[in-house]
């Protein structure tokens, strides 16, 4: 099943949708006022603006707090978000000043232009943040436009170390549709081109969770990863090492992405490899993904992350997967 656009959105994401819609509407209203030269619109536009602009700033502030809650070390992101929120409040005050200024037409026009820039900036930033956070909201880690649907893998099931059964999945998609989807991979990830190194091509046979825990044979869901972490003896660590897991969570705690630490440089920079939905596998820093910025490192009791897979019937698909992350087939 393809993940619907608004399924699983949390309040902070809905607030971004609201900010974008309000800022876009106000941008259009102010632009029309300037183009049509309707100064009388100010009698209702200015009061509305004085209410909307602080509201937008407040919602962006909430988003700023949420976005850095799990990753306070991302100084650049914190500065960017804080500066954006501060700019919204500052422009709000400037617009309010000029809307009441006795300086005449020129002063009012300047205030209108400043207000228009503020709304356009708020719309652009909230749209960027929404895309960043909602690009992959499914616990499968799939992009919104992923073609095809998920089906249960009837030929096999898996077990955790505690004996709990884990259902396995396959992705059913038309070859032509997936070829077109794959061709657009670079376009989808254009904002991260200079931060990632591709290690494998798009592949619909496994997702990020499936690459780590099934060796690339199947797809898994985020809640199943939670079960594996509990049953297989994983624990959170603040000192990552090669072969540790990198687990990403949404704002409501749902696991949305799984990666594997490949190396830790002398300056402490962590290099991670992970499969991005049905797109390719990439080498990157943990913070450089289209997923949540809330992540943690997990270390297991054994080096092999693969869960036990039991075949229930022979299938021509049974051996189609990628080699396991630890190099075992």
C-alpha positions in Angstrom: 0.0 0.0 0.0 1.4 3.4 -1.0 1.6 5.7 2.0 -1.1 8.4 1.8 0.2 12.0 1.9 -1.2 13.1 5.2 -1.3 9.8 7.1 0.6 9.9 10.4 1.2 13.6 10.4 1.7 15.0 13.9 0.6 18.4 15.2 3.9 20.1 14.3 3.6 19.0 10.7 -0.1 20.1 10.5 1.1 23.5 11.9 3.5 23.8 9.0 0.7 23.2 6.6 -1.3 25.9 8.4 1.6 28.3 8.2 2.2 27.7 4.5 -1.5 28.1 3.7 -1.9 31.3 5.8 1.4 32.8 4.5 0.4 32.0 0.9 -3.0 33.6 1.3 -1.7 36.7 2.9 1.0 37.0 0.2 -1.6 36.9 -2.5 -3.8 39.5 -0.7 -0.9 41.9 -0.2 0.4 41.4 -3.7 -3.1 42.2 -5.1 -3.4 45.3 -2.9 -0.1 46.6 -4.3 -0.8 45.7 -8.0 -4.4 46.9 -7.9 -3.5 50.0 -5.8 -6.3 49.5 -3.3 -5.2 51.4 -0.2 -8.7 51.0 1.3 -7.9 47.3 1.7 -5.6 48.3 4.6 -8.6 48.8 6.9 -9.0 45.0 7.1 -5.7 43.7 5.8 -3.6 45.4 8.5 -5.6 44.0 11.5 -5.6 40.6 9.9 -1.8 40.8 9.3 -1.2 41.9 12.9 -2.9 38.7 14.1 -1.6 36.3 11.4 2.1 37.3 11.5 2.7 36.6 15.2 0.7 33.4 14.9 3.0 32.3 12.1 6.0 33.2 14.1 4.7 31.2 17.1 4.0 28.1 15.0 7.5 28.3 13.4 9.0 28.6 16.9 7.1 25.5 18.0 8.5 23.7 14.9 12.0 25.0 15.8 11.8 23.5 19.3 10.5 20.2 17.9 13.0 20.0 15.1 16.0 20.3 17.5 14.6 18.3 20.4 16.5 15.1 19.5 19.6 16.6 18.0 20.8 19.7 19.9 24.2 19.4 18.3 23.0 20.5 14.9 24.1 24.1 15.4 23.6 25.2 11.8 20.0 24.0 11.7 19.3 25.6 15.1 20.7 29.0 14.0 18.8 28.9 10.7 15.5 28.1 12.3 16.0 30.6 15.1 17.0 33.3 12.6 13.9 32.6 10.5 11.6 32.9 13.5 13.3 36.1 14.7 13.0 37.5 11.2 9.3 36.8 11.1 8.7 38.7 14.4 10.9 41.6 13.4 9.2 42.0 10.0 5.8 41.8 11.8 6.8 44.8 14.0 8.2 46.7 11.0 5.0 46.1 9.0 2.9 47.2 12.0 4.9 50.4 12.3 4.6 51.4 8.7 0.9 50.5 8.4 0.2 53.2 11.1 2.9 55.6 10.0 1.8 59.1 9.0 4.5 59.2 6.4 2.2 59.0 3.4 1.9 56.8 0.4 5.6 56.0 0.1 5.8 54.8 3.7 2.7 52.6 3.2 4.1 51.1 0.0 7.3 50.3 1.7 5.4 48.6 4.5 3.4 46.6 2.0 6.6 45.4 0.3 8.2 44.4 3.6 5.0 42.5 4.5 4.9 40.7 1.2 8.5 39.6 1.6 7.8 38.4 5.1 4.8 36.3 4.0 6.7 34.8 1.0 9.6 34.0 3.2 7.3 32.3 5.8 5.6 30.3 3.0 8.9 29.2 1.5 10.4 28.2 4.8 7.4 26.3 6.1 7.0 24.6 2.7 10.7 23.5 2.9 10.3 22.3 6.4 7.1 20.3 5.6 8.8 18.6 2.7 11.8 17.8 4.8 9.7 16.3 7.6 6.9 14.7 5.6 8.9 13.5 2.7 8.8 10.0 4.2 6.2 9.7 6.9 5.6 6.0 6.5 7.3 3.6 9.0 8.4 1.8 5.8 10.6 4.8 5.0 9.1 5.3 1.6 8.9 8.5 -0.5 5.3 9.8 -0.9 5.3 9.1 -4.7 6.5 5.5 -4.4 4.5 3.4 -6.9 3.2 -0.1 -6.1 1.9 -1.7 -2.9 3.1 -3.9 -0.1 2.2 -7.6 0.2 2.9 -10.2 2.8 5.7 -12.6 2.0 3.9 -15.9 2.3 7.0 -18.0 1.6 8.8 -17.0 4.7 8.6 -15.5 8.2 11.2 -14.4 10.7 12.0 -14.8 14.4 13.6 -12.5 17.0 16.1 -13.9 19.5 13.2 -14.1 22.0 11.2 -16.3 19.6 8.7 -13.6 18.5 7.4 -14.0 15.0 8.2 -11.1 12.6 6.1 -10.8 9.4 8.0 -10.2 6.2 6.9 -8.1 3.3 7.5 -7.7 -0.4 6.8 -4.7 -2.7 4.6 -5.4 -5.7 5.2 -2.8 -8.5 5.1 -2.8 -12.3 8.6 -2.8 -13.8 7.9 0.2 -16.0 6.5 2.2 -13.1 9.5 1.5 -11.0 11.9 2.3 -13.8 10.3 5.7 -14.1 10.4 6.1 -10.3 14.1 5.2 -10.3 14.9 7.7 -13.0 13.6 10.5 -10.8 15.7 9.5 -7.8 18.3 12.2 -8.3 15.6 14.8 -8.6 13.9 13.7 -5.4 17.2 14.0 -3.5 18.7 17.1 -5.2 19.0 19.0 -2.0 21.4 16.3 -0.6 23.5 15.7 -3.7 26.7 17.2 -2.2 26.2 15.3 1.1 25.8 11.7 0.0 27.7 9.0 -1.8 25.5 6.4 -3.6 26.5 2.8 -2.9 23.7 0.9 -4.7 20.9 1.6 -7.2 17.2 1.8 -6.4 15.8 -1.6 -5.5 12.2 -2.4 -4.6 13.0 -5.8 -3.0 14.0 -4.3 0.4 13.8 -1.1 2.4 16.1 0.4 5.0 14.9 -1.9 7.8 15.0 -4.9 5.5 18.5 -4.2 4.4 19.8 -4.2 8.0 17.8 -7.0 9.5 17.1 -9.4 6.5 20.2 -8.8 4.4 18.2 -7.1 1.7 15.7 -10.0 1.1 12.5 -8.4 2.4 10.8 -5.2 3.7 10.1 -4.6 7.4 8.0 -2.0 9.2 9.1 0.4 11.9 7.1 -1.2 14.7 8.8 -4.5 13.9 12.2 -2.9 14.3 11.0 -1.8 17.8 10.3 -5.4 18.5 13.7 -6.5 17.2 15.5 -3.9 19.3 13.7 -5.2 22.4 14.1 -8.9 21.8 17.7 -8.9 20.4 19.4 -7.1 23.2 20.0 -3.7 21.7 20.8 -0.7 24.0 21.2 3.0 23.3 24.8 4.2 23.2 26.2 7.8 23.0 29.6 6.6 21.7 28.9 5.2 18.2 31.2 2.5 16.7 31.2 0.8 13.3 28.3 -1.7 13.0 26.1 0.2 15.5 22.6 0.9 14.3 21.2 4.4 13.7 17.5 4.5 14.5 15.4 7.5 13.4 12.1 8.4 15.0 9.2 10.7 14.1 7.9 13.3 16.5 5.5 10.7 17.9 8.3 8.1 18.5 7.6 5.9 15.5 10.7 4.4 13.9 10.9 5.7 10.4 14.4 4.8 9.3 17.3 2.4 10.1 20.9 2.8 9.1 24.3 1.3 9.9 27.4 3.1 11.2 30.2 2.4 8.8 33.0 4.5 10.4 33.7 7.2 13.0 36.4 9.8 11.9 39.0 11.2 14.2 37.0 14.4 14.7 33.9 12.4 15.8 32.1 12.6 12.5 29.9 9.5 12.0 29.6 8.0 8.5 26.4 6.0 8.1 25.1 3.8 5.3 21.4 3.3 4.8 18.8 2.4 2.2 16.4 5.3 1.5 13.0 3.7 0.9 13.0 2.0 -2.5 15.7 4.4 -3.7 19.4 3.5 -3.5 21.7 3.0 -0.6 23.8 5.9 0.4 26.8 6.8 2.6 26.2 10.0 4.6 26.3 11.7 7.9 23.4 10.7 10.2 21.9 14.2 10.0 22.0 14.3 6.2 18.9 12.3 5.3 15.3 13.2 4.2 14.1 11.6 7.4 13.6 12.8 11.0 16.4 14.7 12.7 15.7 12.7 15.8 18.0 9.7 15.9 19.9 7.5 18.3 22.7 4.9 18.2 22.0 1.3 19.2 24.5 -1.4 20.0 23.6 -5.1 20.0 24.9 -8.1 21.8 26.1 -9.7 18.6 27.8 -8.4 15.5 25.3 -10.0 13.1 22.1 -7.9 12.9 20.2 -10.4 10.8 17.1 -12.0 12.2 16.4 -15.7 11.6 14.4 -16.2 8.5 12.4 -19.5 8.0 11.3 -20.4 4.5 7.8 -21.9 4.5 7.8 -22.7 0.8 10.2 -22.6 -2.2 9.9 -19.3 -4.1 11.8 -17.9 -7.1 12.2 -14.7 -5.1 13.8 -16.4 -2.1 17.4 -15.6 -3.0 17.0 -12.2 -4.7 18.2 -10.0 -1.9 21.4 -8.0 -1.4 24.2 -9.3 0.7 23.8 -8.7 4.4 25.3 -5.5 5.8 28.0 -7.4 7.6 29.1 -9.0 4.3 27.4 -12.4 4.7 25.1 -13.6 1.9 
